[in-house]
Amino acid sequence: MTTNTSTQPPALDKVWTLAEVAEYLQITERTAQRLMQMNQLPCIRVGHSVRFHPLNIAELVRCGGKLLTVPAKPPTTCAT
């Protein structure tokens, strides 16, 4: 498994870990975890692990952090 450097963002063709999402959003892992627990950061739960779909996270950023729902698939609309 390769590690990300600050000059290269996480790949869009795979699911991201909490650390990769935190790096992409430029927040701490603890903040990302709190946002996830408050259902403000869309995630996929796999057993005890959580993963994040990069398109969901990119859409969250595009919408200014407001989604109508926490999506199970890539979102198409933003909350107003």
PyMOL commands that set and color helices and strands:
alter all, ss='L'
color gray80, all
select helices_A, chain A and resi 18-25+29-37+54-62
alter helices_A, ss='H'
color red, helices_A
select strands_A, chain A and resi 44-46+49-51
alter strands_A, ss='S'
color yellow, strands_A
deselect
rebuild
show_as cartoon
